[in-house]
Each structure stands twice: as structure tokens, then as C-alpha cells.
């Protein structure tokens, strides 16, 4: 008997991964604090809540880095960093999906659907709850409730997986079983 009625999973850091070495290389070549600037809460929250587009977010990073051509080129390269799907995680989630709905719950921007399509995942999950589309982001309890509702499951019957501990703790506070994802084995131990 499967112990959950739904699996709710984060996207970035669990199912999708970015080339962190390439990010570090861009920062080093341009001598600019791209990561710190791009993920400053004042810059990242508006696109995550759907208030501005990814393109507008990129422009805000350029401005915060001085607005010159060097900053513009660095941000352009940063936005185009490659990403890929963790096939092991995808396989594990696909097996779980044979028994229960699998819902992606992610803090994302307006380009999420394009990225999902590029990865060949358009029809993979039963639903996608994107912060940019619903207007609330993890760890706000509302996004977890939206995901559970879309899965047709009570929060206490949901497994929630995320690579960020504060997001896992917020899910646990709603009664969900939370897995702090660091390695494939963290998920395999539960869904194996």
C-alpha cells in the first residue's frame, strides 16, 4: 500500500539542475556578483510572484550591476545557462505517478512552461503549481494548499520534496510528510 495520496515535488534542485560551474565561470570572467545580485530578495521576488517577466528581472540585474555593456553581456550569458533533468529522479517520480498524482510545486517565473517544454516534460506531471501563475511562493502555506487541492489530496496525505529546508518545514507545518532533498537517495528511501 502506497503511504501517500499525492507527491508534490519542487522543480529546481530536485528534478531540474543548472550548470553551477558555468555560473561561477561567468562571475569570474566578468568579475561581477551575479548570483548574489540575481537572487537578492528585492530582485527575485517580483518575477517569482508573477509581477514582472523574466526579461524584466534580467534588466533589473543589469541595472543593479551598473547598467553597462559588461553587465548586460554577463546577465545575458547567465540567463542562458544550461539545465537538464535528473533522469533518476524523473524515473522515481514516474513510478510514483503510476499510483498517485505527481504535482510540481515551484517558485518560478513566466518562462517555466517554456523550460518544461524544452526539457520534454510538458506532459510529465499531473499538474504544475507555479508561483508566478498563482501569485504566492514557497514557503507561503497557500501554495502548498493549492497543490494539495489540485492533487485531490488532504495535506496530511501528501509527500512534499524540496531541496530548501525552509520550504520542507513549511510543508510539515501543514501536516505533510516533508523530504529535504540533498541526494537521490533521500527520495529513493521514501519512494524506492
NUTORBA-527154 format. One record per residue (C-alpha): x, z, y. Coordinates in Angstrom, 2 decimals. Each point is the difference from the previous one (the first is absolute). Layout:
east = X, up = Z, north = Y
...
This chain:
east = 0.00, up = 0.00, north = 0.00
east = 1.43, up = -1.03, north = 3.39
east = 0.08, up = 3.08, north = 2.26
east = -0.90, up = -1.79, north = 3.26
east = -2.87, up = -2.14, north = 1.26
east = 2.21, up = -1.92, north = 2.44
east = 3.64, up = -0.55, north = 0.92
east = 0.75, up = -0.15, north = 3.71
east = 3.50, up = -1.25, north = 0.75
east = 2.14, up = -0.48, north = 3.03
east = 1.43, up = -3.48, north = 0.53
east = 3.38, up = 0.29, north = 1.74
east = 2.54, up = 2.05, north = -1.88
east = -2.06, up = -0.05, north = -3.21
east = -1.20, up = -3.53, north = -0.76
east = 1.84, up = -1.94, north = 2.73
east = 3.61, up = 0.54, north = 1.03
east = 2.10, up = -1.26, north = 2.89
east = 3.67, up = -0.93, north = 0.08
east = 1.46, up = 3.13, north = 1.62
east = 3.54, up = -1.36, north = -0.19
east = -1.09, up = -2.99, north = 2.11
east = -1.62, up = 2.37, north = 2.51
east = 3.23, up = 1.99, north = 0.28
east = 1.99, up = -3.22, north = 0.36
east = -2.15, up = -1.18, north = 2.92
east = 0.36, up = 3.36, north = 1.73
east = 3.78, up = -0.08, north = -0.47
east = 0.43, up = -3.61, north = 1.16
east = -2.04, up = 0.50, north = 3.16
east = 0.97, up = 3.62, north = 0.62
east = -3.63, up = 0.93, north = 0.59
east = -2.07, up = 2.91, north = -1.44
east = -2.67, up = -2.30, north = -1.45
east = -1.47, up = 2.33, north = -2.62
east = -0.19, up = 3.03, north = 2.27
east = -1.57, up = -2.08, north = 2.76
east = -2.40, up = -2.00, north = -2.18
east = -1.35, up = 3.08, north = -1.73
east = -0.20, up = 2.23, north = 3.06
east = -3.54, up = 1.42, north = -0.19
east = -0.83, up = -1.31, north = 3.48
east = 0.80, up = -3.56, north = -1.10
east = -1.14, up = 0.00, north = -3.64
east = -3.35, up = 1.77, north = 0.35
east = -1.86, up = -2.66, north = 2.07
east = 0.53, up = -2.85, north = -2.51
east = -0.59, up = 2.35, north = -2.92
east = -3.41, up = 0.86, north = 1.43
east = -0.79, up = -3.62, north = 0.76
east = 0.19, up = 0.41, north = 3.78
east = 2.71, up = -2.65, north = 0.37
east = 1.34, up = -2.78, north = -2.22
east = 3.31, up = -0.10, north = -1.83
east = 1.18, up = -2.55, north = 2.57
east = -0.84, up = 2.39, north = 2.84
east = 1.80, up = 2.80, north = -1.87
east = 3.08, up = -2.22, north = -0.28
east = -0.14, up = -0.61, north = 3.75
east = -0.19, up = 3.75, north = 0.63
east = 3.16, up = 0.47, north = -2.11
east = 1.80, up = -2.72, north = 1.98
east = -1.00, up = 1.71, north = 3.27
east = 1.09, up = 3.43, north = -1.25
east = 3.39, up = -1.46, north = -0.99
east = 0.61, up = -1.39, north = 3.47
east = -1.96, up = -3.25, north = -0.05
east = 3.00, up = -2.33, north = -0.04
east = 0.64, up = -2.98, north = -2.29
east = 2.16, up = 2.08, north = -2.35
east = -2.87, up = 2.47, north = -0.52
east = -2.46, up = -2.87, north = -0.49
east = 2.19, up = -1.63, north = -2.68
east = 0.60, up = 3.30, north = -1.80
east = -3.72, up = 0.76, north = -0.11
east = -0.80, up = -3.53, north = -1.20
east = 2.42, up = 0.45, north = -2.91
east = -1.34, up = 3.49, north = -0.67
east = -3.62, up = -1.22, north = -0.21
east = 1.02, up = -2.68, north = -2.52
east = 1.79, up = 2.38, north = -2.41
east = -0.76, up = -0.93, north = -3.59
east = -2.26, up = 2.04, north = -2.25
east = -1.01, up = -0.07, north = -3.65
east = -2.34, up = 1.56, north = -2.55
east = 1.21, up = 2.61, north = -2.45
east = -1.13, up = -1.73, north = -3.20
east = 0.25, up = 3.20, north = -2.06
east = -2.36, up = 1.82, north = 2.35
east = -2.31, up = -3.01, north = 0.11
east = -0.13, up = -0.05, north = -3.80
east = -0.81, up = 3.70, north = -0.20
east = -2.74, up = -0.34, north = 2.61
east = -1.40, up = -3.06, north = -1.79
east = -0.28, up = 2.01, north = -3.22
east = -1.78, up = 2.80, north = 1.88
east = -2.29, up = -2.63, north = 1.51
east = -1.25, up = -0.88, north = -3.48
east = -1.71, up = 3.43, north = 0.07
east = -0.66, up = 0.89, north = 3.65
east = 0.05, up = -1.60, north = 3.47
east = 3.39, up = -0.23, north = 1.71
east = -0.20, up = 0.16, north = 3.79
east = 2.93, up = -0.62, north = 2.35
east = -0.05, up = 2.55, north = 2.85
east = 2.56, up = -0.86, north = 2.63
east = 1.04, up = 0.55, north = 3.57
east = 0.38, up = -3.64, north = 0.91
east = -0.32, up = -2.59, north = 2.75
east = -2.15, up = -3.07, north = 0.54
east = 2.38, up = -2.08, north = -2.15
east = -0.61, up = 1.99, north = -3.21
east = -2.31, up = -2.56, north = -1.58
east = 2.53, up = -2.77, north = 0.68
east = 2.75, up = 2.08, north = -1.60
east = -2.15, up = 0.82, north = -3.03
east = -0.76, up = -3.69, north = -0.40
east = 3.69, up = -0.91, north = 0.31
east = 0.76, up = 2.42, north = -2.83
east = -2.70, up = -1.49, north = -2.23
east = -2.03, up = 3.23, north = 0.09
east = -3.13, up = -1.26, north = 1.74
east = -2.17, up = 0.65, north = -3.05
east = 2.04, up = 2.82, north = -1.50
east = -1.67, up = 3.15, north = 1.34
east = -3.70, up = 0.73, north = -0.20
east = 0.07, up = 0.66, north = 3.74
east = 2.45, up = 0.54, north = 2.86
east = -0.49, up = 2.74, north = 2.57
east = 2.22, up = -0.96, north = 2.93
east = 0.37, up = 2.41, north = 2.90
east = 0.00, up = -2.95, north = 2.40
east = -3.44, up = -1.03, north = -1.28
east = -1.67, up = 3.42, north = -0.30
east = 1.55, up = 1.53, north = 3.15
east = 1.41, up = 3.14, north = -1.64
east = 3.39, up = 0.54, north = -1.61
east = 1.45, up = 2.31, north = -2.61
east = 0.14, up = 2.98, north = 0.02
east = -3.42, up = 0.03, north = 1.74
east = -2.48, up = 1.21, north = -2.67
east = -2.48, up = -2.73, north = 0.96
east = 2.12, up = -2.79, north = -1.49
east = 0.09, up = 1.77, north = -3.38
east = -3.78, up = 0.47, north = 0.06
east = -0.49, up = -3.69, north = 0.83
east = 2.22, up = -0.97, north = -2.95
east = -1.79, up = 2.35, north = -2.44
east = -3.38, up = -1.31, north = 1.17
east = 1.09, up = -3.61, north = -0.48
east = 1.20, up = 0.92, north = -3.48
east = -3.34, up = 1.64, north = -0.75
east = 1.76, up = 3.25, north = -0.90
east = -0.10, up = 3.59, north = 1.13
east = 3.26, up = 1.05, north = 1.69
east = 0.64, up = 2.59, north = -2.71
east = 0.00, up = -2.80, north = -2.60
east = 2.55, up = -2.17, north = 1.83
east = 3.72, up = -0.34, north = -0.60
east = 1.85, up = -0.65, north = 3.27
east = 3.57, up = -1.38, north = 0.03
east = 2.23, up = -0.19, north = 3.10
east = 3.71, up = 0.12, north = 0.79
east = -0.59, up = 2.27, north = 3.01
east = -0.60, up = 3.65, north = -0.86
east = -2.22, up = 0.78, north = 3.03
east = -2.39, up = -2.74, north = -1.16
east = -0.05, up = 1.44, north = -3.52
east = -0.63, up = 3.50, north = 1.33
east = -2.95, up = -1.28, north = 2.07
east = -1.52, up = -1.59, north = -3.11
east = 0.49, up = 3.21, north = -1.97
east = -1.78, up = 1.93, north = 2.77
east = -3.08, up = -2.14, north = -0.76
east = 0.22, up = 0.87, north = -3.69
east = 1.76, up = -3.16, north = -1.16
east = 2.82, up = 0.07, north = -2.52
east = 3.02, up = -1.01, north = 2.07
east = 3.20, up = -1.59, north = -1.25
east = 3.00, up = -0.04, north = 2.32
east = 1.57, up = -3.31, north = -1.00
east = 3.80, up = -0.12, north = 0.02
east = 0.73, up = -1.91, north = -3.19
east = -1.94, up = -2.07, north = -2.51
east = 0.11, up = 2.94, north = -2.41
east = -2.07, up = 2.13, north = 2.43
east = -2.90, up = -2.41, north = -0.53
east = 0.71, up = -0.76, north = -3.66
east = -0.19, up = 3.73, north = -0.82
east = -3.62, up = -0.01, north = 1.16
east = -1.21, up = -3.50, north = -0.85
east = 2.45, up = -0.74, north = -2.83
